Amino acid sequence: MVEDINWLNEDKEGTRKVFQIIAGENGLGLRKIMAIHGSKNWWPVKACVKLLIDRGLVVESEGSYRLTETGKKVSDGIKTMEGI
């Protein structure tokens, strides 16, 4: 889990931001993620989502993205670390 948090912290404006969007509103489609992210280009957001899926933090189901159990633990860990 710590490795995943450190990995996300390496790209706070990209992958971590996309992760936090999905964690905040579990079950979002790519268009909604992109709108919340504020990106005008699909490719960076799609690349971040793919990285999160490859890492096992997010899963895609019927066009929406949600956290895996591991992703939920990482999200909780980030919240805990921010509260310290």
PDB file of N, CA, C and O in Angstrom, chain B, residues numbered from 101:
ATOM      1  N   MET B 101       0.813  -1.183   0.000  1.00  0.00           N
ATOM      2  CA  MET B 101       0.000   0.000   0.000  1.00  0.00           C
ATOM      3  C   MET B 101       0.865   1.258   0.000  1.00  0.00           C
ATOM      4  O   MET B 101       0.573   2.197  -0.741  1.00  0.00           O
ATOM      5  N   VAL B 102       1.903   1.299   0.799  1.00  0.00           N
ATOM      6  CA  VAL B 102       2.786   2.467   0.859  1.00  0.00           C
ATOM      7  C   VAL B 102       3.436   2.704  -0.494  1.00  0.00           C
ATOM      8  O   VAL B 102       3.598   3.848  -0.920  1.00  0.00           O
ATOM      9  N   GLU B 103       3.808   1.624  -1.167  1.00  0.00           N
ATOM     10  CA  GLU B 103       4.397   1.759  -2.505  1.00  0.00           C
ATOM     11  C   GLU B 103       3.418   2.425  -3.465  1.00  0.00           C
ATOM     12  O   GLU B 103       3.811   3.274  -4.265  1.00  0.00           O
ATOM     13  N   ASP B 104       2.143   2.042  -3.388  1.00  0.00           N
ATOM     14  CA  ASP B 104       1.134   2.633  -4.256  1.00  0.00           C
ATOM     15  C   ASP B 104       0.937   4.116  -3.948  1.00  0.00           C
ATOM     16  O   ASP B 104       0.797   4.929  -4.862  1.00  0.00           O
ATOM     17  N   ILE B 105       0.926   4.465  -2.676  1.00  0.00           N
ATOM     18  CA  ILE B 105       0.776   5.873  -2.280  1.00  0.00           C
ATOM     19  C   ILE B 105       1.961   6.682  -2.792  1.00  0.00           C
ATOM     20  O   ILE B 105       1.780   7.762  -3.355  1.00  0.00           O
ATOM     21  N   ASN B 106       3.165   6.169  -2.600  1.00  0.00           N
ATOM     22  CA  ASN B 106       4.360   6.867  -3.089  1.00  0.00           C
ATOM     23  C   ASN B 106       4.321   7.004  -4.605  1.00  0.00           C
ATOM     24  O   ASN B 106       4.683   8.052  -5.140  1.00  0.00           O
ATOM     25  N   TRP B 107       3.887   5.957  -5.304  1.00  0.00           N
ATOM     26  CA  TRP B 107       3.780   5.986  -6.762  1.00  0.00           C
ATOM     27  C   TRP B 107       2.797   7.067  -7.196  1.00  0.00           C
ATOM     28  O   TRP B 107       3.077   7.820  -8.129  1.00  0.00           O
ATOM     29  N   LEU B 108       1.652   7.149  -6.531  1.00  0.00           N
ATOM     30  CA  LEU B 108       0.659   8.178  -6.865  1.00  0.00           C
ATOM     31  C   LEU B 108       1.192   9.582  -6.583  1.00  0.00           C
ATOM     32  O   LEU B 108       0.910  10.517  -7.333  1.00  0.00           O
ATOM     33  N   ASN B 109       1.960   9.729  -5.507  1.00  0.00           N
ATOM     34  CA  ASN B 109       2.498  11.033  -5.149  1.00  0.00           C
ATOM     35  C   ASN B 109       3.540  11.547  -6.141  1.00  0.00           C
ATOM     36  O   ASN B 109       3.836  12.741  -6.166  1.00  0.00           O
ATOM     37  N   GLU B 110       4.091  10.661  -6.948  1.00  0.00           N
ATOM     38  CA  GLU B 110       5.064  11.081  -7.956  1.00  0.00           C
ATOM     39  C   GLU B 110       4.413  11.887  -9.073  1.00  0.00           C
ATOM     40  O   GLU B 110       5.100  12.636  -9.767  1.00  0.00           O
ATOM     41  N   ASP B 111       3.103  11.752  -9.260  1.00  0.00           N
ATOM     42  CA  ASP B 111       2.387  12.454 -10.325  1.00  0.00           C
ATOM     43  C   ASP B 111       1.074  12.999  -9.763  1.00  0.00           C
ATOM     44  O   ASP B 111      -0.007  12.521 -10.108  1.00  0.00           O
ATOM     45  N   LYS B 112       1.182  14.001  -8.896  1.00  0.00           N
ATOM     46  CA  LYS B 112       0.000  14.524  -8.200  1.00  0.00           C
ATOM     47  C   LYS B 112      -1.019  15.177  -9.117  1.00  0.00           C
ATOM     48  O   LYS B 112      -2.214  15.133  -8.828  1.00  0.00           O
ATOM     49  N   GLU B 113      -0.584  15.776 -10.206  1.00  0.00           N
ATOM     50  CA  GLU B 113      -1.510  16.460 -11.109  1.00  0.00           C
ATOM     51  C   GLU B 113      -2.045  15.538 -12.207  1.00  0.00           C
ATOM     52  O   GLU B 113      -2.924  15.930 -12.973  1.00  0.00           O
ATOM     53  N   GLY B 114      -1.527  14.344 -12.281  1.00  0.00           N
ATOM     54  CA  GLY B 114      -1.964  13.400 -13.304  1.00  0.00           C
ATOM     55  C   GLY B 114      -2.651  12.206 -12.690  1.00  0.00           C
ATOM     56  O   GLY B 114      -3.852  12.229 -12.421  1.00  0.00           O
ATOM     57  N   THR B 115      -1.872  11.158 -12.471  1.00  0.00           N
ATOM     58  CA  THR B 115      -2.424   9.888 -12.009  1.00  0.00           C
ATOM     59  C   THR B 115      -3.100  10.005 -10.648  1.00  0.00           C
ATOM     60  O   THR B 115      -4.186   9.459 -10.451  1.00  0.00           O
ATOM     61  N   ARG B 116      -2.476  10.709  -9.708  1.00  0.00           N
ATOM     62  CA  ARG B 116      -3.095  10.832  -8.386  1.00  0.00           C
ATOM     63  C   ARG B 116      -4.400  11.618  -8.465  1.00  0.00           C
ATOM     64  O   ARG B 116      -5.373  11.279  -7.792  1.00  0.00           O
ATOM     65  N   LYS B 117      -4.422  12.658  -9.279  1.00  0.00           N
ATOM     66  CA  LYS B 117      -5.643  13.450  -9.419  1.00  0.00           C
ATOM     67  C   LYS B 117      -6.777  12.600  -9.995  1.00  0.00           C
ATOM     68  O   LYS B 117      -7.911  12.679  -9.522  1.00  0.00           O
ATOM     69  N   VAL B 118      -6.478  11.794 -11.006  1.00  0.00           N
ATOM     70  CA  VAL B 118      -7.487  10.908 -11.590  1.00  0.00           C
ATOM     71  C   VAL B 118      -7.933   9.880 -10.557  1.00  0.00           C
ATOM     72  O   VAL B 118      -9.124   9.592 -10.441  1.00  0.00           O
ATOM     73  N   PHE B 119      -6.985   9.327  -9.808  1.00  0.00           N
ATOM     74  CA  PHE B 119      -7.315   8.362  -8.757  1.00  0.00           C
ATOM     75  C   PHE B 119      -8.260   8.984  -7.732  1.00  0.00           C
ATOM     76  O   PHE B 119      -9.242   8.359  -7.330  1.00  0.00           O
ATOM     77  N   GLN B 120      -7.968  10.202  -7.314  1.00  0.00           N
ATOM     78  CA  GLN B 120      -8.796  10.854  -6.304  1.00  0.00           C
ATOM     79  C   GLN B 120     -10.190  11.204  -6.848  1.00  0.00           C
ATOM     80  O   GLN B 120     -11.169  11.193  -6.101  1.00  0.00           O
ATOM     81  N   ILE B 121     -10.276  11.510  -8.132  1.00  0.00           N
ATOM     82  CA  ILE B 121     -11.584  11.757  -8.750  1.00  0.00           C
ATOM     83  C   ILE B 121     -12.422  10.486  -8.689  1.00  0.00           C
ATOM     84  O   ILE B 121     -13.594  10.525  -8.313  1.00  0.00           O
ATOM     85  N   ILE B 122     -11.821   9.366  -9.057  1.00  0.00           N
ATOM     86  CA  ILE B 122     -12.538   8.085  -9.032  1.00  0.00           C
ATOM     87  C   ILE B 122     -12.884   7.702  -7.595  1.00  0.00           C
ATOM     88  O   ILE B 122     -13.980   7.207  -7.333  1.00  0.00           O
ATOM     89  N   ALA B 123     -11.964   7.926  -6.671  1.00  0.00           N
ATOM     90  CA  ALA B 123     -12.224   7.604  -5.265  1.00  0.00           C
ATOM     91  C   ALA B 123     -13.335   8.468  -4.694  1.00  0.00           C
ATOM     92  O   ALA B 123     -14.118   8.003  -3.866  1.00  0.00           O
ATOM     93  N   GLY B 124     -13.413   9.716  -5.125  1.00  0.00           N
ATOM     94  CA  GLY B 124     -14.415  10.636  -4.612  1.00  0.00           C
ATOM     95  C   GLY B 124     -15.814  10.353  -5.117  1.00  0.00           C
ATOM     96  O   GLY B 124     -16.794  10.575  -4.406  1.00  0.00           O
ATOM     97  N   GLU B 125     -15.910   9.865  -6.337  1.00  0.00           N
ATOM     98  CA  GLU B 125     -17.211   9.577  -6.939  1.00  0.00           C
ATOM     99  C   GLU B 125     -17.132   8.238  -7.643  1.00  0.00           C
ATOM    100  O   GLU B 125     -17.155   8.173  -8.872  1.00  0.00           O
ATOM    101  N   ASN B 126     -17.041   7.184  -6.876  1.00  0.00           N
ATOM    102  CA  ASN B 126     -16.892   5.831  -7.405  1.00  0.00           C
ATOM    103  C   ASN B 126     -17.956   5.516  -8.448  1.00  0.00           C
ATOM    104  O   ASN B 126     -19.143   5.746  -8.219  1.00  0.00           O
ATOM    105  N   GLY B 127     -17.532   4.993  -9.587  1.00  0.00           N
ATOM    106  CA  GLY B 127     -18.463   4.596 -10.633  1.00  0.00           C
ATOM    107  C   GLY B 127     -18.637   5.632 -11.733  1.00  0.00           C
ATOM    108  O   GLY B 127     -19.721   5.762 -12.301  1.00  0.00           O
ATOM    109  N   LEU B 128     -17.580   6.363 -12.035  1.00  0.00           N
ATOM    110  CA  LEU B 128     -17.643   7.395 -13.060  1.00  0.00           C
ATOM    111  C   LEU B 128     -17.230   6.870 -14.422  1.00  0.00           C
ATOM    112  O   LEU B 128     -16.390   5.977 -14.533  1.00  0.00           O
ATOM    113  N   GLY B 129     -17.836   7.438 -15.457  1.00  0.00           N
ATOM    114  CA  GLY B 129     -17.409   7.158 -16.818  1.00  0.00           C
ATOM    115  C   GLY B 129     -16.242   8.056 -17.186  1.00  0.00           C
ATOM    116  O   GLY B 129     -15.946   9.018 -16.477  1.00  0.00           O
ATOM    117  N   LEU B 130     -15.583   7.749 -18.282  1.00  0.00           N
ATOM    118  CA  LEU B 130     -14.401   8.496 -18.704  1.00  0.00           C
ATOM    119  C   LEU B 130     -14.718   9.961 -18.993  1.00  0.00           C
ATOM    120  O   LEU B 130     -13.919  10.837 -18.662  1.00  0.00           O
ATOM    121  N   ARG B 131     -15.854  10.242 -19.597  1.00  0.00           N
ATOM    122  CA  ARG B 131     -16.229  11.637 -19.888  1.00  0.00           C
ATOM    123  C   ARG B 131     -16.336  12.456 -18.603  1.00  0.00           C
ATOM    124  O   ARG B 131     -15.857  13.588 -18.535  1.00  0.00           O
ATOM    125  N   LYS B 132     -16.964  11.874 -17.598  1.00  0.00           N
ATOM    126  CA  LYS B 132     -17.139  12.578 -16.318  1.00  0.00           C
ATOM    127  C   LYS B 132     -15.785  12.776 -15.634  1.00  0.00           C
ATOM    128  O   LYS B 132     -15.521  13.842 -15.078  1.00  0.00           O
ATOM    129  N   ILE B 133     -14.936  11.763 -15.674  1.00  0.00           N
ATOM    130  CA  ILE B 133     -13.597  11.891 -15.093  1.00  0.00           C
ATOM    131  C   ILE B 133     -12.853  13.027 -15.782  1.00  0.00           C
ATOM    132  O   ILE B 133     -12.226  13.858 -15.125  1.00  0.00           O
ATOM    133  N   MET B 134     -12.925  13.057 -17.109  1.00  0.00           N
ATOM    134  CA  MET B 134     -12.238  14.083 -17.870  1.00  0.00           C
ATOM    135  C   MET B 134     -12.786  15.471 -17.541  1.00  0.00           C
ATOM    136  O   MET B 134     -12.014  16.422 -17.415  1.00  0.00           O
ATOM    137  N   ALA B 135     -14.092  15.599 -17.403  1.00  0.00           N
ATOM    138  CA  ALA B 135     -14.703  16.892 -17.080  1.00  0.00           C
ATOM    139  C   ALA B 135     -14.257  17.389 -15.704  1.00  0.00           C
ATOM    140  O   ALA B 135     -13.922  18.563 -15.548  1.00  0.00           O
ATOM    141  N   ILE B 136     -14.252  16.512 -14.719  1.00  0.00           N
ATOM    142  CA  ILE B 136     -13.830  16.888 -13.372  1.00  0.00           C
ATOM    143  C   ILE B 136     -12.344  17.228 -13.359  1.00  0.00           C
ATOM    144  O   ILE B 136     -11.924  18.175 -12.695  1.00  0.00           O
ATOM    145  N   HIS B 137     -11.547  16.449 -14.099  1.00  0.00           N
ATOM    146  CA  HIS B 137     -10.096  16.670 -14.169  1.00  0.00           C
ATOM    147  C   HIS B 137      -9.783  18.028 -14.788  1.00  0.00           C
ATOM    148  O   HIS B 137      -8.801  18.676 -14.424  1.00  0.00           O
ATOM    149  N   GLY B 138     -10.621  18.448 -15.720  1.00  0.00           N
ATOM    150  CA  GLY B 138     -10.406  19.727 -16.380  1.00  0.00           C
ATOM    151  C   GLY B 138      -9.536  19.640 -17.618  1.00  0.00           C
ATOM    152  O   GLY B 138      -9.143  20.664 -18.177  1.00  0.00           O
ATOM    153  N   SER B 139      -9.236  18.435 -18.046  1.00  0.00           N
ATOM    154  CA  SER B 139      -8.404  18.244 -19.221  1.00  0.00           C
ATOM    155  C   SER B 139      -9.229  18.438 -20.491  1.00  0.00           C
ATOM    156  O   SER B 139     -10.388  18.029 -20.563  1.00  0.00           O
ATOM    157  N   LYS B 140      -8.618  19.060 -21.479  1.00  0.00           N
ATOM    158  CA  LYS B 140      -9.277  19.224 -22.772  1.00  0.00           C
ATOM    159  C   LYS B 140      -8.896  18.092 -23.716  1.00  0.00           C
ATOM    160  O   LYS B 140      -9.445  17.978 -24.811  1.00  0.00           O
ATOM    161  N   ASN B 141      -7.968  17.269 -23.296  1.00  0.00           N
ATOM    162  CA  ASN B 141      -7.452  16.191 -24.132  1.00  0.00           C
ATOM    163  C   ASN B 141      -7.736  14.850 -23.463  1.00  0.00           C
ATOM    164  O   ASN B 141      -7.501  14.685 -22.266  1.00  0.00           O
ATOM    165  N   TRP B 142      -8.245  13.889 -24.242  1.00  0.00           N
ATOM    166  CA  TRP B 142      -8.569  12.559 -23.730  1.00  0.00           C
ATOM    167  C   TRP B 142      -7.347  11.759 -23.309  1.00  0.00           C
ATOM    168  O   TRP B 142      -7.379  11.051 -22.302  1.00  0.00           O
ATOM    169  N   TRP B 143      -6.278  11.871 -24.074  1.00  0.00           N
ATOM    170  CA  TRP B 143      -5.162  10.935 -23.932  1.00  0.00           C
ATOM    171  C   TRP B 143      -4.500  10.936 -22.559  1.00  0.00           C
ATOM    172  O   TRP B 143      -4.226   9.859 -22.029  1.00  0.00           O
ATOM    173  N   PRO B 144      -4.230  12.094 -21.957  1.00  0.00           N
ATOM    174  CA  PRO B 144      -3.611  12.031 -20.623  1.00  0.00           C
ATOM    175  C   PRO B 144      -4.505  11.343 -19.595  1.00  0.00           C
ATOM    176  O   PRO B 144      -4.025  10.570 -18.766  1.00  0.00           O
ATOM    177  N   VAL B 145      -5.800  11.624 -19.650  1.00  0.00           N
ATOM    178  CA  VAL B 145      -6.732  11.018 -18.685  1.00  0.00           C
ATOM    179  C   VAL B 145      -6.843   9.519 -18.939  1.00  0.00           C
ATOM    180  O   VAL B 145      -6.813   8.727 -17.996  1.00  0.00           O
ATOM    181  N   LYS B 146      -6.972   9.122 -20.203  1.00  0.00           N
ATOM    182  CA  LYS B 146      -7.048   7.698 -20.534  1.00  0.00           C
ATOM    183  C   LYS B 146      -5.779   6.966 -20.107  1.00  0.00           C
ATOM    184  O   LYS B 146      -5.839   5.836 -19.622  1.00  0.00           O
ATOM    185  N   ALA B 147      -4.628   7.621 -20.292  1.00  0.00           N
ATOM    186  CA  ALA B 147      -3.357   7.002 -19.901  1.00  0.00           C
ATOM    187  C   ALA B 147      -3.305   6.813 -18.390  1.00  0.00           C
ATOM    188  O   ALA B 147      -2.843   5.776 -17.913  1.00  0.00           O
ATOM    189  N   CYS B 148      -3.770   7.797 -17.636  1.00  0.00           N
ATOM    190  CA  CYS B 148      -3.780   7.684 -16.167  1.00  0.00           C
ATOM    191  C   CYS B 148      -4.709   6.558 -15.715  1.00  0.00           C
ATOM    192  O   CYS B 148      -4.356   5.777 -14.832  1.00  0.00           O
ATOM    193  N   VAL B 149      -5.888   6.477 -16.317  1.00  0.00           N
ATOM    194  CA  VAL B 149      -6.839   5.415 -15.961  1.00  0.00           C
ATOM    195  C   VAL B 149      -6.223   4.049 -16.259  1.00  0.00           C
ATOM    196  O   VAL B 149      -6.338   3.125 -15.454  1.00  0.00           O
ATOM    197  N   LYS B 150      -5.573   3.921 -17.413  1.00  0.00           N
ATOM    198  CA  LYS B 150      -4.926   2.648 -17.764  1.00  0.00           C
ATOM    199  C   LYS B 150      -3.842   2.283 -16.754  1.00  0.00           C
ATOM    200  O   LYS B 150      -3.741   1.125 -16.350  1.00  0.00           O
ATOM    201  N   LEU B 151      -3.037   3.252 -16.344  1.00  0.00           N
ATOM    202  CA  LEU B 151      -2.001   2.995 -15.337  1.00  0.00           C
ATOM    203  C   LEU B 151      -2.628   2.519 -14.027  1.00  0.00           C
ATOM    204  O   LEU B 151      -2.116   1.599 -13.390  1.00  0.00           O
ATOM    205  N   LEU B 152      -3.722   3.136 -13.630  1.00  0.00           N
ATOM    206  CA  LEU B 152      -4.405   2.743 -12.398  1.00  0.00           C
ATOM    207  C   LEU B 152      -4.982   1.336 -12.493  1.00  0.00           C
ATOM    208  O   LEU B 152      -4.948   0.579 -11.523  1.00  0.00           O
ATOM    209  N   ILE B 153      -5.509   0.989 -13.661  1.00  0.00           N
ATOM    210  CA  ILE B 153      -6.021  -0.371 -13.878  1.00  0.00           C
ATOM    211  C   ILE B 153      -4.868  -1.369 -13.844  1.00  0.00           C
ATOM    212  O   ILE B 153      -4.953  -2.404 -13.184  1.00  0.00           O
ATOM    213  N   ASP B 154      -3.789  -1.051 -14.559  1.00  0.00           N
ATOM    214  CA  ASP B 154      -2.624  -1.943 -14.585  1.00  0.00           C
ATOM    215  C   ASP B 154      -2.039  -2.154 -13.191  1.00  0.00           C
ATOM    216  O   ASP B 154      -1.518  -3.227 -12.888  1.00  0.00           O
ATOM    217  N   ARG B 155      -2.127  -1.138 -12.352  1.00  0.00           N
ATOM    218  CA  ARG B 155      -1.594  -1.214 -10.992  1.00  0.00           C
ATOM    219  C   ARG B 155      -2.544  -1.963 -10.050  1.00  0.00           C
ATOM    220  O   ARG B 155      -2.169  -2.311  -8.930  1.00  0.00           O
ATOM    221  N   GLY B 156      -3.773  -2.207 -10.512  1.00  0.00           N
ATOM    222  CA  GLY B 156      -4.738  -2.942  -9.691  1.00  0.00           C
ATOM    223  C   GLY B 156      -5.498  -2.071  -8.711  1.00  0.00           C
ATOM    224  O   GLY B 156      -6.083  -2.580  -7.755  1.00  0.00           O
ATOM    225  N   LEU B 157      -5.500  -0.756  -8.935  1.00  0.00           N
ATOM    226  CA  LEU B 157      -6.187   0.157  -8.024  1.00  0.00           C
ATOM    227  C   LEU B 157      -7.602   0.494  -8.490  1.00  0.00           C
ATOM    228  O   LEU B 157      -8.458   0.876  -7.693  1.00  0.00           O
ATOM    229  N   VAL B 158      -7.830   0.345  -9.794  1.00  0.00           N
ATOM    230  CA  VAL B 158      -9.118   0.687 -10.401  1.00  0.00           C
ATOM    231  C   VAL B 158      -9.526  -0.455 -11.322  1.00  0.00           C
ATOM    232  O   VAL B 158      -8.685  -1.134 -11.912  1.00  0.00           O
ATOM    233  N   VAL B 159     -10.832  -0.648 -11.431  1.00  0.00           N
ATOM    234  CA  VAL B 159     -11.378  -1.647 -12.346  1.00  0.00           C
ATOM    235  C   VAL B 159     -12.463  -0.973 -13.183  1.00  0.00           C
ATOM    236  O   VAL B 159     -13.168  -0.082 -12.709  1.00  0.00           O
ATOM    237  N   GLU B 160     -12.581  -1.411 -14.425  1.00  0.00           N
ATOM    238  CA  GLU B 160     -13.613  -0.893 -15.324  1.00  0.00           C
ATOM    239  C   GLU B 160     -14.717  -1.927 -15.418  1.00  0.00           C
ATOM    240  O   GLU B 160     -14.459  -3.119 -15.587  1.00  0.00           O
ATOM    241  N   SER B 161     -15.951  -1.456 -15.307  1.00  0.00           N
ATOM    242  CA  SER B 161     -17.101  -2.340 -15.416  1.00  0.00           C
ATOM    243  C   SER B 161     -18.223  -1.587 -16.115  1.00  0.00           C
ATOM    244  O   SER B 161     -18.724  -0.586 -15.604  1.00  0.00           O
ATOM    245  N   GLU B 162     -18.611  -2.076 -17.285  1.00  0.00           N
ATOM    246  CA  GLU B 162     -19.709  -1.501 -18.058  1.00  0.00           C
ATOM    247  C   GLU B 162     -19.533   0.002 -18.293  1.00  0.00           C
ATOM    248  O   GLU B 162     -20.487   0.771 -18.174  1.00  0.00           O
ATOM    249  N   GLY B 163     -18.322   0.407 -18.623  1.00  0.00           N
ATOM    250  CA  GLY B 163     -18.067   1.798 -18.968  1.00  0.00           C
ATOM    251  C   GLY B 163     -17.853   2.745 -17.809  1.00  0.00           C
ATOM    252  O   GLY B 163     -17.703   3.950 -18.014  1.00  0.00           O
ATOM    253  N   SER B 164     -17.836   2.222 -16.596  1.00  0.00           N
ATOM    254  CA  SER B 164     -17.549   3.089 -15.453  1.00  0.00           C
ATOM    255  C   SER B 164     -16.367   2.523 -14.678  1.00  0.00           C
ATOM    256  O   SER B 164     -16.083   1.326 -14.719  1.00  0.00           O
ATOM    257  N   TYR B 165     -15.703   3.404 -13.985  1.00  0.00           N
ATOM    258  CA  TYR B 165     -14.487   3.039 -13.265  1.00  0.00           C
ATOM    259  C   TYR B 165     -14.720   3.194 -11.771  1.00  0.00           C
ATOM    260  O   TYR B 165     -15.299   4.175 -11.303  1.00  0.00           O
ATOM    261  N   ARG B 166     -14.248   2.188 -11.038  1.00  0.00           N
ATOM    262  CA  ARG B 166     -14.380   2.223  -9.580  1.00  0.00           C
ATOM    263  C   ARG B 166     -13.121   1.633  -8.951  1.00  0.00           C
ATOM    264  O   ARG B 166     -12.346   0.936  -9.604  1.00  0.00           O
ATOM    265  N   LEU B 167     -12.942   1.928  -7.679  1.00  0.00           N
ATOM    266  CA  LEU B 167     -11.782   1.420  -6.957  1.00  0.00           C
ATOM    267  C   LEU B 167     -11.919  -0.067  -6.680  1.00  0.00           C
ATOM    268  O   LEU B 167     -13.015  -0.570  -6.433  1.00  0.00           O
ATOM    269  N   THR B 168     -10.792  -0.759  -6.726  1.00  0.00           N
ATOM    270  CA  THR B 168     -10.739  -2.144  -6.269  1.00  0.00           C
ATOM    271  C   THR B 168     -10.612  -2.111  -4.744  1.00  0.00           C
ATOM    272  O   THR B 168     -10.523  -1.035  -4.153  1.00  0.00           O
ATOM    273  N   GLU B 169     -10.604  -3.264  -4.120  1.00  0.00           N
ATOM    274  CA  GLU B 169     -10.387  -3.300  -2.662  1.00  0.00           C
ATOM    275  C   GLU B 169      -9.030  -2.700  -2.309  1.00  0.00           C
ATOM    276  O   GLU B 169      -8.904  -1.972  -1.324  1.00  0.00           O
ATOM    277  N   THR B 170      -8.022  -3.006  -3.112  1.00  0.00           N
ATOM    278  CA  THR B 170      -6.696  -2.422  -2.893  1.00  0.00           C
ATOM    279  C   THR B 170      -6.756  -0.913  -3.061  1.00  0.00           C
ATOM    280  O   THR B 170      -6.170  -0.174  -2.271  1.00  0.00           O
ATOM    281  N   GLY B 171      -7.462  -0.453  -4.088  1.00  0.00           N
ATOM    282  CA  GLY B 171      -7.623   0.977  -4.325  1.00  0.00           C
ATOM    283  C   GLY B 171      -8.286   1.686  -3.156  1.00  0.00           C
ATOM    284  O   GLY B 171      -7.907   2.803  -2.805  1.00  0.00           O
ATOM    285  N   LYS B 172      -9.280   1.034  -2.551  1.00  0.00           N
ATOM    286  CA  LYS B 172      -9.959   1.607  -1.385  1.00  0.00           C
ATOM    287  C   LYS B 172      -8.992   1.748  -0.210  1.00  0.00           C
ATOM    288  O   LYS B 172      -9.015   2.750   0.505  1.00  0.00           O
ATOM    289  N   LYS B 173      -8.149   0.744  -0.018  1.00  0.00           N
ATOM    290  CA  LYS B 173      -7.163   0.804   1.065  1.00  0.00           C
ATOM    291  C   LYS B 173      -6.163   1.928   0.819  1.00  0.00           C
ATOM    292  O   LYS B 173      -5.791   2.647   1.747  1.00  0.00           O
ATOM    293  N   VAL B 174      -5.731   2.078  -0.423  1.00  0.00           N
ATOM    294  CA  VAL B 174      -4.795   3.145  -0.764  1.00  0.00           C
ATOM    295  C   VAL B 174      -5.460   4.511  -0.550  1.00  0.00           C
ATOM    296  O   VAL B 174      -4.836   5.424  -0.009  1.00  0.00           O
ATOM    297  N   SER B 175      -6.699   4.649  -0.965  1.00  0.00           N
ATOM    298  CA  SER B 175      -7.439   5.896  -0.764  1.00  0.00           C
ATOM    299  C   SER B 175      -7.543   6.226   0.724  1.00  0.00           C
ATOM    300  O   SER B 175      -7.318   7.368   1.124  1.00  0.00           O
ATOM    301  N   ASP B 176      -7.878   5.241   1.536  1.00  0.00           N
ATOM    302  CA  ASP B 176      -7.949   5.444   2.984  1.00  0.00           C
ATOM    303  C   ASP B 176      -6.589   5.833   3.549  1.00  0.00           C
ATOM    304  O   ASP B 176      -6.496   6.689   4.429  1.00  0.00           O
ATOM    305  N   GLY B 177      -5.529   5.197   3.038  1.00  0.00           N
ATOM    306  CA  GLY B 177      -4.170   5.519   3.484  1.00  0.00           C
ATOM    307  C   GLY B 177      -3.785   6.947   3.151  1.00  0.00           C
ATOM    308  O   GLY B 177      -3.158   7.629   3.962  1.00  0.00           O
ATOM    309  N   ILE B 178      -4.155   7.406   1.966  1.00  0.00           N
ATOM    310  CA  ILE B 178      -3.867   8.790   1.568  1.00  0.00           C
ATOM    311  C   ILE B 178      -4.597   9.759   2.494  1.00  0.00           C
ATOM    312  O   ILE B 178      -4.020  10.745   2.952  1.00  0.00           O
ATOM    313  N   LYS B 179      -5.871   9.472   2.765  1.00  0.00           N
ATOM    314  CA  LYS B 179      -6.651  10.341   3.652  1.00  0.00           C
ATOM    315  C   LYS B 179      -6.034  10.386   5.039  1.00  0.00           C
ATOM    316  O   LYS B 179      -5.964  11.449   5.657  1.00  0.00           O
ATOM    317  N   THR B 180      -5.588   9.240   5.529  1.00  0.00           N
ATOM    318  CA  THR B 180      -4.972   9.176   6.861  1.00  0.00           C
ATOM    319  C   THR B 180      -3.683   9.982   6.878  1.00  0.00           C
ATOM    320  O   THR B 180      -3.435  10.734   7.821  1.00  0.00           O
ATOM    321  N   MET B 181      -2.856   9.832   5.843  1.00  0.00           N
ATOM    322  CA  MET B 181      -1.583  10.548   5.806  1.00  0.00           C
ATOM    323  C   MET B 181      -1.785  12.056   5.692  1.00  0.00           C
ATOM    324  O   MET B 181      -1.001  12.828   6.243  1.00  0.00           O
ATOM    325  N   GLU B 182      -2.834  12.485   4.980  1.00  0.00           N
ATOM    326  CA  GLU B 182      -3.118  13.904   4.851  1.00  0.00           C
ATOM    327  C   GLU B 182      -3.634  14.485   6.164  1.00  0.00           C
ATOM    328  O   GLU B 182      -3.467  15.675   6.431  1.00  0.00           O
ATOM    329  N   GLY B 183      -4.262  13.638   6.981  1.00  0.00           N
ATOM    330  CA  GLY B 183      -4.799  14.096   8.261  1.00  0.00           C
ATOM    331  C   GLY B 183      -3.750  14.232   9.348  1.00  0.00           C
ATOM    332  O   GLY B 183      -4.000  14.836  10.391  1.00  0.00           O
ATOM    333  N   ILE B 184      -2.575  13.670   9.102  1.00  0.00           N
ATOM    334  CA  ILE B 184      -1.511  13.709  10.130  1.00  0.00           C
ATOM    335  C   ILE B 184      -0.788  15.024  10.087  1.00  0.00           C
ATOM    336  O   ILE B 184       0.135  15.247  10.870  1.00  0.00           O
TER     337      ILE B 184
END
